[in-house]
Amino acid sequence: MSKEKELVGEREGVSRRGFLKGIGSGAVAASVAPAVLVGSEETSRADTIDGITQTTVTLNINGTAHQVDVEPRTTLLTVLRDGFDISGNRLDLTGAKPICDRGSCGGCTVIVEGKPIYACMMLAVDVGRKKITTVEGLAGQDNLHPVQEAFVEHDALMCGFCTPGFVVAAKAFLDQNPTPTHEEIQEGLSGNVCRCGTYPFIFDAVKTASKKMRN
């Protein structure tokens, strides 16, 4: 952070440290995450809460509890992809993609307590012990999830980078709306972006998946 920006923050009565201390909900975390993730090494040292640089949280991911040591400013996406549990094992859940890193593309969509969220916009400390489902947790031991099957059947991907986010978002959407219309599918997946433009196949896949899930 430049000296000029620091002075602006002080004049407005808001400091980075004070702002971080106010973090207490997912909604606030969502608005803060991108700002605290970007900065110099000097900024990173300053982004602590009353001297706390690391804390242990238990993340319930795909039915398995993982104890991980994280900094308060670390996002769920970072932990899923690059985090280690306290035994030194890497979580290595790379299905959620860091595409925009600012909550505008949906590539990092995961399900938390039944609701789709952008993992890049949620702090890991705010989802401790909550039920988290990633794309890796959708398939059964021997079978793909109906949404995954439908995406394969309709060839609903090109480069495939956005696909995990769409699959997870579609699963969460169909759990809430098992018999959607085409327009409802479009609206339900409006938080996800496919730069390749594969939307017609994606929408057809979700329609097919809705039938598969009902059966």
Backbone as a ProteinNet text record, in pm:
[ID]
protein_1_A
[PRIMARY]
MSKEKELVGEREGVSRRGFLKGIGSGAVAASVAPAVLVGSEETSRADTIDGITQTTVTLNINGTAHQVDVEPRTTLLTVLRDGFDISGNRLDLTGAKPICDRGSCGGCTVIVEGKPIYACMMLAVDVGRKKITTVEGLAGQDNLHPVQEAFVEHDALMCGFCTPGFVVAAKAFLDQNPTPTHEEIQEGLSGNVCRCGTYPFIFDAVKTASKKMRN
[TERTIARY]
84.8	0	87.6	55.2	135.4	108.3	204.9	189.1	67.6	41.3	-74.2	-203.7	-215	-336.7	-351.8	-239.5	-246.3	-301.6	-256.2	-301.2	-448.7	-493.1	-634.5	-718.2	-674.2	-746.8	-754	-645.2	-644.8	-739	-741.2	-829.3	-975.7	-1007.2	-1145.1	-1180.7	-1083.9	-1110.2	-1114	-1062.3	-1063.6	-922.8	-872.6	-742.8	-762.3	-662.8	-672.7	-688.1	-612.3	-620	-758.8	-811.3	-943.3	-1051.5	-1036.2	-1134.9	-1135.9	-1017.2	-1007.9	-1066.9	-1052.1	-1106.2	-1257.2	-1319.6	-1464.1	-1517.6	-1428.5	-1474.5	-1542.1	-1666.9	-1733.9	-1837.8	-1861.5	-1963.6	-1916.5	-1980.3	-1943.5	-1966.6	-2072.2	-2102.3	-1992	-1943	-1833.6	-1707.5	-1683.8	-1564	-1562.6	-1680.9	-1688	-1644	-1673.1	-1635.7	-1491.8	-1431.5	-1296.4	-1190.9	-1223.6	-1121.8	-1026	-1075	-980.4	-881.5	-925.7	-838.1	-725.3	-754.8	-651.6	-561.3	-600.6	-516.5	-409.5	-427.9	-334.6	-253.4	-122.3	-39.8	104	187.5	330.2	357.4	481.2	518.8	498.7	526.7	507.3	360.1	271.5	128.8	83.7	136.9	97.3	130.9	246	283.3	188.1	132	41.9	-98.9	-135.2	-272.4	-292.9	-283.9	-308.7	-412.8	-474.9	-577.3	-519.8	-488.7	-431.6	-314.7	-228.8	-108.3	-126.2	-250.1	-273.1	-236	-135.6	-93.2	-138.6	-182.6	-224.9	-319.7	-418.1	-512.6	-550.2	-596.3	-635.1	-786.5	-832.6	-975.4	-999.8	-1118.4	-1159.1	-1254.2	-1215.5	-1297.5	-1357.2	-1488.3	-1558.3	-1579.2	-1487.7	-1487.3	-1520.8	-1627.6	-1669.7	-1680	-1729.7	-1753.1	-1633	-1520.5	-1399.7	-1355.7	-1324.1	-1278.6	-1127.9	-1088.9	-947.7	-913.3	-816.2	-766.2	-651.9	-666.2	-565.4	-527.2	-400.4	-352.4	-357.3	-428.4	-444.2	-423.5	-384.9	-386	-529.6	-568.1	-707.3	-751.1	-655.7	-691.4	-695	-670.9	-662.8	-801.5	-820.7	-951.2	-967.1	-1091.8	-1121.7	-1061.3	-1063.6	-1007.4	-859.7	-785.2	-641.9	-617.4	-696.8	-679.9	-711.7	-821.4	-859.4	-750.4	-694.5	-598.3	-456.3	-414.8	-273.7	-250.7	-358.1	-343.2	-297.3	-244.7	-200.6	-273.4	-306.2	-362.5	-249.2	-284	-181.7	-86.6	-122	-31.1	66.3	51.7	141.9	93.5	-32.1	-87.8	-156.4	-123.7	-184	-327.2	-419.7	-558.4	-570.9	-505.2	-495	-631.8	-728	-860.9	-863.5	-817.4	-792.3	-906.8	-1021.6	-1135.4	-1185	-1192.3	-1231.6	-1117.4	-1148.7	-1044	-1029.3	-905.1	-880.4	-873.3	-988.1	-990.7	-986.1	-1089.3	-1092.2	-1042.1	-1061	-1019.4	-1087.6	-1206.4	-1280.2	-1431.3	-1474.5	-1615.9	-1701	-1648.5	-1728	-1742.6	-1677.3	-1683.6	-1744.9	-1740.4	-1799.1	-1711.7	-1588.4	-1501.3	-1461	-1473.7	-1432.4	-1552.5	-1668.7	-1790.6	-1780.3	-1814.3	-1829.3	-1962.9	-2004.8	-2131	-2100.3	-2154.1	-2137.3	-2275.7	-2300.7	-2431.1	-2545.7	-2524.2	-2629.2	-2639.9	-2557.8	-2566.1	-2437.8	-2447.3	-2326.6	-2261.7	-2130.1	-2056.8	-1928.2	-1875.4	-1745.1	-1637.7	-1555.6	-1453	-1346.1	-1330.9	-1231.6	-1278.1	-1406.9	-1462.8	-1497.8	-1465.8	-1499	-1370.4	-1356	-1239.9	-1253.8	-1143.5	-1146.2	-1192.4	-1157	-1194.9	-1345.7	-1416.6	-1561.1	-1641.5	-1576.4	-1650.3	-1609	-1544	-1503	-1620.9	-1608.9	-1708.5	-1835.5	-1846.8	-1961.6	-1940.6	-2049.2	-2040.3	-2004.4	-1888.2	-1838.2	-1834.2	-1888.4	-1882.2	-1813.4	-1709.8	-1640.5	-1675.6	-1630.9	-1662.7	-1607.5	-1498	-1440	-1531.6	-1625.1	-1711.9	-1847.6	-1870	-2001.2	-2018.3	-1918.7	-1930.2	-1929.4	-1997.8	-1990.7	-1862.9	-1847.1	-1725.1	-1712.9	-1827	-1824.9	-1896.5	-1972.1	-2053.2	-2036.4	-2050.9	-2052.1	-2184.7	-2184.7	-2310	-2392.3	-2526.2	-2609.4	-2574.5	-2536.6	-2497.8	-2371	-2275.9	-2152.6	-2181.2	-2267.7	-2304.2	-2366.2	-2456.6	-2525.6	-2429.5	-2330.8	-2231.9	-2150.9	-2121	-2048.3	-2136.6	-2261.9	-2353.1	-2375.2	-2383.5	-2411.9	-2285.1	-2168.3	-2041.2	-2042.6	-2082.6	-2106.6	-1979.1	-1876.6	-1751.1	-1665.8	-1575.8	-1474.6	-1336.6	-1287.9	-1157.8	-1169.3	-1288.2	-1311.9	-1272.9	-1212.4	-1163.3	-1277.6	-1388.3	-1502.6	-1595.2	-1575.9	-1672.1	-1696.5	-1593.3	-1621.2	-1713.5	-1693.4	-1779.8	-1923.2	-1942.3	-2076.8	-2142.4	-2067.2	-2121.9	-2168.4	-2085.3	-2120.9	-2240.3	-2237.8	-2349.4	-2478.8	-2469.5	-2588.2	-2643.7	-2555.8	-2600.4	-2674.4	-2617.7	-2681.8	-2815.5	-2819	-2941.9	-3050.9	-3018.1	-3118.5	-3165.5	-3082	-3127.5	-3240.1	-3235.7	-3338	-3455.3	-3428.1	-3532.1	-3520.9	-3586.1	-3569.9	-3630.1	-3726.3	-3794.1	-3790.2	-3672.8	-3661.6	-3701.2	-3745.5	-3765.9	-3632	-3628.7	-3505.7	-3465.2	-3562.6	-3533.7	-3482.8	-3536.2	-3490.3	-3348.4	-3315.1	-3177.5	-3081	-3118.7	-3034.2	-3011.7	-3118.3	-3106.1	-3027.6	-3053.5	-2988.1	-2838.4	-2791.1	-2647.4	-2586.4	-2658.5	-2610.1	-2485.5	-2453	-2332.2	-2207	-2219.4	-2104.2	-2082.6	-1955.8	-1919.6	-1841.7	-1881.9	-1806.6	-1753.2	-1624.1	-1567.2	-1567.1	-1581.2	-1587.4	-1727.1	-1827	-1961.8	-2038.2	-2018.1	-2082.9	-2219.4	-2281.1	-2404.2	-2517.8	-2546	-2658.5	-2642	-2520.5	-2496.2	-2504.2	-2457.1	-2464.1	-2609.5	-2691.4	-2832.4	-2903.7	-2872.3	-2930.8	-2886.4	-2761.1	-2709.2	-2780.8	-2805.5	-2874.7	-3017.6	-3082.8	-3218.8	-3220	-3122.9	-3112.8	-3081	-2992	-2954.8	-3074.3	-3164.1	-3281.5	-3366.3	-3377.6	-3453.9	-3382.5	-3249.8	-3172.8	-3184.6	-3179.1	-3184.2	-3321.4	-3426.1	-3561.4	-3581.6	-3510.5	-3524.6	-3434
-119.5	0	123.4	220.2	341.4	429.7	522.6	615.4	703.1	741.1	824.3	755.3	624.6	550.7	536.5	517.4	507.9	636.7	749.9	878.1	900.3	857.6	868.8	789.5	666.7	582.9	646.5	709.8	772.7	893.2	970.4	1086.4	1045.9	931.5	885.4	810.7	796.6	731.3	581.2	522.6	377.6	330.1	237.9	178	34.2	-22.9	-163.6	-253	-223.9	-306.2	-296.4	-175.4	-158.1	-224.6	-218	-279.4	-429.6	-490.3	-634.5	-679.7	-596.4	-634.9	-644.9	-578.5	-582.5	-703.6	-786.8	-903.3	-1002.4	-1035.9	-1131.8	-1214	-1184	-1258.5	-1281.9	-1380.4	-1410.7	-1293.7	-1215	-1102.5	-999.4	-968.8	-873.6	-932.1	-1059.2	-1123.1	-1117.9	-1134.7	-1133.7	-1000.1	-892.1	-760.6	-727.1	-795.5	-762.8	-847.7	-973.7	-1070.8	-1025.1	-974.7	-938.4	-831.9	-735.4	-627.3	-677.6	-769.9	-813.1	-919.6	-977.8	-1078.5	-1017.6	-893.4	-830.3	-727.3	-738.6	-640.4	-683.7	-595.4	-624.4	-706.4	-748.4	-823.2	-738.1	-606.1	-516.1	-507.9	-501.1	-497.8	-626.1	-740.6	-868.6	-875.3	-822.2	-824.1	-739.6	-636.1	-546.9	-601.9	-692.8	-743.6	-855	-822.9	-918.5	-860.4	-943.3	-899.4	-904.7	-786.8	-777.6	-872.6	-881.8	-961.8	-1108	-1152.8	-1293.3	-1314	-1394.9	-1418.3	-1553.3	-1642.7	-1775	-1834.9	-1909.1	-1975.4	-2109.8	-2202.3	-2335.4	-2342.3	-2385	-2402.9	-2544.1	-2595.1	-2726.7	-2707.1	-2756.9	-2745	-2882	-2887.5	-3011.3	-3012.2	-3075.8	-3072.5	-3210.5	-3217.4	-3343.5	-3457.7	-3423.9	-3525.8	-3559.8	-3494.2	-3521.1	-3394.1	-3406.9	-3292.1	-3273.8	-3151.3	-3117.4	-3002.6	-3022.3	-2913.5	-2845.1	-2716.6	-2642.9	-2516.1	-2478.1	-2352.6	-2247.9	-2139.1	-2036.1	-1898.5	-1805.5	-1665.6	-1615.5	-1519.3	-1471.1	-1416.8	-1372.4	-1312.5	-1413.2	-1541	-1641.9	-1683.8	-1689.3	-1728.3	-1879.7	-1921.9	-2064.9	-2122.6	-2048.5	-2097.8	-2129.5	-2041.4	-2064.3	-2189.5	-2208.4	-2326	-2454	-2453	-2572.6	-2615.1	-2520.2	-2551.7	-2573.9	-2492.4	-2492.6	-2518.3	-2535.8	-2551	-2689.7	-2695.7	-2821.2	-2838.9	-2964.3	-2986.9	-2988.6	-3000.7	-2990.1	-3109.8	-3215.1	-3330.6	-3314.1	-3204.3	-3179	-3231.7	-3280.8	-3331.9	-3219	-3207.9	-3102.9	-3139.4	-3043	-3070.6	-3098	-3018.9	-3043.6	-3058.1	-2977.4	-2977.6	-2864.3	-2894.5	-2791.4	-2774.4	-2838	-2823.9	-2681	-2614.2	-2473.2	-2390.8	-2310.4	-2242.3	-2094.5	-2047.3	-1904.9	-1827.9	-1793.7	-1728	-1576	-1519.3	-1372.9	-1327.9	-1411.4	-1381.7	-1257.4	-1225.9	-1110.6	-1132.9	-1257.3	-1288.7	-1247.9	-1257.8	-1216	-1323.3	-1439.3	-1540	-1672.5	-1705.1	-1829.8	-1952.3	-1934.5	-2049.7	-2121.5	-2054	-2114.6	-2154.9	-2172.4	-2201.2	-2331.7	-2325	-2443.4	-2429	-2534	-2530.9	-2530.2	-2432.5	-2423.6	-2425.9	-2529.6	-2545.3	-2536.5	-2599.1	-2607.5	-2489.5	-2387.2	-2268.2	-2250.1	-2213.4	-2190.3	-2058.7	-2061.5	-1939.2	-1936.4	-1816.5	-1801.4	-1822.4	-1925.1	-1954.6	-1846	-1768.6	-1661.2	-1542.3	-1539.8	-1426.8	-1461.3	-1582.8	-1626.7	-1657.3	-1599	-1628.7	-1768.1	-1840.5	-1976.6	-1978.3	-1875.2	-1873.2	-1857.1	-1815.6	-1796.1	-1920.5	-2027.7	-2149.3	-2268	-2241.4	-2349.1	-2433.8	-2565.1	-2665.7	-2664.1	-2574.8	-2576.9	-2683	-2736.2	-2841.2	-2780.2	-2818	-2765.4	-2878.6	-2853.6	-2951.8	-2888.9	-2954.8	-2910.5	-3005.8	-2974.2	-3059.6	-3200.2	-3212.2	-3344.4	-3432.1	-3370	-3445.2	-3480.5	-3450.5	-3476.1	-3620.4	-3676.8	-3812	-3916.6	-4026.9	-4140.8	-4218.9	-4328.9	-4407.7	-4469.2	-4506	-4572.8	-4495.2	-4392.4	-4323	-4172.4	-4105.8	-3960.5	-3909.9	-3788.4	-3724.4	-3699.9	-3701.9	-3678	-3550	-3445.3	-3321.4	-3344.1	-3414.3	-3444.2	-3531.3	-3630.8	-3716.1	-3634.2	-3543.6	-3463.1	-3369.4	-3313.8	-3228.4	-3306.9	-3432.8	-3518	-3549.6	-3585.7	-3623.2	-3508.3	-3386.9	-3271.9	-3199.6	-3255.7	-3192.7	-3044.8	-3020.5	-2883.8	-2816.9	-2819.9	-2755.1	-2737.9	-2642.3	-2627.2	-2636.3	-2524.2	-2532.2	-2606.3	-2603.1	-2678.8	-2608.9	-2489.8	-2425.2	-2379	-2334.8	-2288.2	-2401.6	-2520.6	-2629.6	-2671.7	-2689.3	-2729.8	-2632.7	-2502.8	-2404.5	-2415.7	-2437	-2454.4	-2580.2	-2688.8	-2814.8	-2799.4	-2738.6	-2719.1	-2624.9	-2514.2	-2419.6	-2485	-2568.9	-2637.4	-2735.5	-2805.7	-2900.2	-2827.1	-2716.6	-2638.9	-2582.5	-2537.8	-2481.8	-2587.1	-2706	-2811.5	-2866.6	-2859.3	-2899.1	-2808.6	-2681.9	-2585.7	-2581	-2611.8	-2605.7	-2729.6	-2839.4	-2966.9	-2968.3	-2879.6	-2879.5	-2739.5	-2692	-2553.5	-2540.3	-2420.9	-2387	-2342.5	-2326.1	-2279.9	-2142.5	-2055.4	-1920.6	-1925.5	-2014.4	-2027	-2081.2	-2171.3	-2221.7	-2108.6	-2029	-1915.8	-1821.6	-1791.3	-1701.3	-1766.3	-1895.9	-1965.8	-1977.3	-1979.4	-1991.1	-1858.8	-1750.5	-1620.2	-1572.1	-1633.2	-1595.3	-1662.4	-1745.5	-1815.5	-1770	-1760	-1709.8	-1816.6	-1837.6	-1924.7	-1838.3	-1813.5	-1727	-1793.6	-1925.4	-1995.9	-1987.5	-1949.2	-1933.8	-2062	-2158.5	-2289	-2292.6	-2178.5	-2170.1	-2260.1	-2269.2	-2355.5	-2499.9	-2552.2	-2690.5	-2703.9	-2601.8	-2603.7	-2604.8	-2518.8	-2512.8	-2644	-2703.8	-2833.8	-2941.3	-2934.7	-3032.8	-3021.7	-2900.1	-2881.9	-2933	-2911	-2962.7	-3115.6	-3178	-3324.3	-3371.4	-3299.7	-3337.4	-3331	-3234.4	-3223.6	-3349.1	-3404.9	-3529.4	-3645.8	-3651.7	-3759.2	-3758.5	-3638.8	-3629	-3665.2	-3635.5	-3674.2	-3824.4	-3888.6	-4033	-4111.7
0	0	0	-85.4	-93.1	26.6	51.9	162.1	141	15.1	-15.8	21.9	-9.9	22.7	173.6	245.5	389.9	449.6	397.4	448.7	419.1	300.8	267.2	365.4	396.7	490.9	628.3	672	802	805.3	698.7	694.4	699.1	640.3	640	767.8	858	984.8	978.1	870.9	854.8	824.3	904.8	878.5	836.6	770.7	729.2	851.3	957.5	1077.2	1140.6	1148.6	1207.2	1125.1	991.7	903.4	919.4	928.7	944.9	1077.7	1181.1	1310.9	1306.9	1209.9	1200.5	1128	1074.3	999.6	1094.3	1064.6	1150.4	1079.1	952.4	878.4	737.6	671.7	534.2	442.1	467.6	379.7	384.5	506.5	517.7	458.1	485.2	431.1	280.4	219.5	74.6	17.6	87.3	35.9	64.9	161.4	204	136.6	108	69.6	-39.8	-154.3	-259.2	-215.5	-134.1	-92.6	-4.5	85.9	178.3	118.4	5.4	-56.2	-145.1	-185.2	-276.7	-201.4	-207.1	-139.3	-132.7	-84.3	-73.7	50.9	68.5	187.9	312.2	299.6	411.7	449.8	348.4	374.1	441.6	395.2	451.2	599.2	638.8	778.6	861.3	800.9	873.9	884.6	794.6	791.4	891.9	1018.9	1125.5	1218.1	1297.7	1390.1	1530.8	1585.8	1720.3	1739.4	1640	1651.1	1618.9	1591	1556.5	1410.4	1385.3	1248.4	1196.6	1284.7	1241.5	1343.6	1293.9	1382.8	1322.1	1405.4	1358.5	1344.2	1226.5	1202.8	1153.5	1180.6	1131.1	1015.3	898.5	778.9	745.9	735.7	700.8	549.7	478.7	332.2	277.5	202.9	140	240.4	360.1	461.8	546.7	525.2	602.7	675	802.7	881	862.9	832.2	815.9	910.3	996.3	1079.6	1005.9	983.9	908.6	983	974.1	1029.5	919.4	943.2	841.3	901.7	816.7	855.8	848	931.3	929	794.3	710.7	582.6	467.8	495.4	390.3	343.7	212.3	159.4	158.7	152.8	142.9	16.3	-93.1	-218.8	-204.4	-139.6	-120.3	-37.6	66.8	152.2	75.9	0.7	-74.8	-171.9	-241.4	-346.6	-294.4	-198.6	-157.9	-9.9	67.4	211.3	253.7	375.1	436.8	569.2	603.6	735.9	838	965.7	1069.2	1069.5	995.1	981.9	866.9	792.8	680.9	548.1	543.7	418.5	341.9	214.9	133.4	97.1	108.8	73.7	-75.9	-159.1	-303	-369.6	-328.2	-390.3	-492.4	-611.9	-713.4	-813.2	-785	-876	-884.3	-770.7	-769.3	-829.3	-931.2	-1008.2	-971.2	-956.8	-930.9	-1062	-1117.7	-1248.7	-1232.7	-1171.8	-1157.5	-1021.1	-918.8	-781.2	-726.1	-776.1	-723.7	-727.6	-734	-723.3	-840.4	-961.2	-1076.4	-1183.4	-1167.5	-1274.7	-1231.3	-1102.1	-1054.7	-1071	-1120	-1141.4	-1014.2	-900	-772.7	-687.6	-749.9	-674.1	-595.7	-468.6	-383.8	-311.3	-244.6	-170.7	-21.5	50.2	194.8	258.4	337.9	403.5	302.6	186.7	86.4	-7.5	13.1	-71.2	-151.1	-278.9	-359.6	-319	-301.9	-269.4	-352.1	-369.9	-434.9	-329.7	-346.8	-247.6	-240.4	-348.3	-347.1	-264.4	-228.2	-155.5	-10.9	31.3	166.4	242.7	361.5	443.7	503.8	509.2	563.6	708.4	785.9	927.4	945.8	841.5	852.7	818.6	777.2	740.6	825.8	937.6	1026.2	1070.4	1054.5	1094.1	1010.2	914.6	824.8	716.9	663.1	562.1	427.6	375.5	248.5	146.6	28.1	-80.2	-199.6	-248.8	-369.5	-483.5	-602.8	-717.3	-697.3	-620.9	-595.9	-510.8	-438.6	-349.4	-408.3	-535.6	-595.9	-641.2	-702.3	-758.4	-648	-672.9	-582.5	-606.3	-536.6	-550.5	-689.7	-747.4	-877.5	-987.3	-951.4	-1051	-1040.7	-1155.2	-1156.7	-1101.6	-1055	-1015.1	-1141.5	-1133.7	-1252.2	-1326.5	-1256.2	-1324.1	-1405.8	-1349.2	-1422.4	-1544.2	-1526.7	-1639.7	-1751.9	-1715.4	-1815.7	-1888.6	-1817.3	-1882.5	-1984.6	-1953.3	-2048	-2168.4	-2143.8	-2251.2	-2350.1	-2299.5	-2385	-2429.4	-2393.4	-2430.6	-2391.1	-2266.3	-2219	-2167.8	-2248.7	-2212.8	-2337.3	-2329.9	-2435.1	-2370.7	-2317.8	-2250.5	-2118.1	-2056.8	-1934.5	-1806.1	-1815.3	-1693.5	-1604.2	-1665.1	-1586	-1546	-1603.4	-1588.1	-1443.5	-1359.4	-1221.1	-1148.7	-1171.5	-1107.9	-1154.7	-1285	-1338.5	-1283.2	-1274.8	-1224.5	-1079.5	-997.7	-856.8	-844.1	-919.2	-914.7	-961.1	-1064.4	-1116.1	-1013.2	-945.2	-842.8	-731.3	-684.5	-578.1	-626.3	-750.6	-807.6	-816.1	-865.7	-882.2	-748.1	-646.2	-512.4	-465.1	-506	-465.4	-562.7	-689.5	-793	-881.2	-843.8	-915.8	-1055.8	-1082.3	-1213.2	-1274.6	-1309.7	-1358.5	-1505.2	-1540.4	-1680.9	-1739.3	-1870.7	-1935.7	-1882.2	-1867.1	-1817	-1673.4	-1591.7	-1453.5	-1447	-1538.9	-1544.4	-1580.5	-1677.9	-1716.7	-1598.7	-1528.4	-1414.5	-1300.2	-1277.6	-1168	-1184.4	-1308.1	-1335	-1381	-1360	-1407.7	-1334.3	-1221.8	-1148.7	-1199.8	-1301.7	-1359.1	-1502.8	-1542.1	-1674.6	-1751.1	-1876.8	-1968.2	-2080.8	-2082.1	-2184.5	-2322.2	-2325.8	-2453.6	-2515.3	-2435.4	-2487.6	-2504.9	-2415.5	-2428.6	-2361.2	-2343.3	-2265	-2314.8	-2444.4	-2486.5	-2441.2	-2450.8	-2409.2	-2256.9	-2185.6	-2039.9	-1994.4	-2053.8	-2014.2	-2046.2	-2161.2	-2195.8	-2095.8	-2054.6	-1959.3	-1825.5	-1780.8	-1653.3	-1662.6	-1776.5	-1795.7	-1788.5	-1853.8	-1849.2	-1708.2	-1639.7	-1502.9	-1408.9	-1432.8	-1345.5	-1357	-1476.1	-1494.6	-1429	-1447	-1386.8	-1233.6	-1174.4	-1029.1	-975.7	-1052.1	-1006.7	-1014.1	-1108	-1121.7	-1029.1
[MASK]
+++++++++++++++++++++++++++++++++++++++++++++++++++++++++++++++++++++++++++++++++++++++++++++++++++++++++++++++++++++++++++++++++++++++++++++++++++++++++++++++++++++++++++++++++++++++++++++++++++++++++++++++++++++++

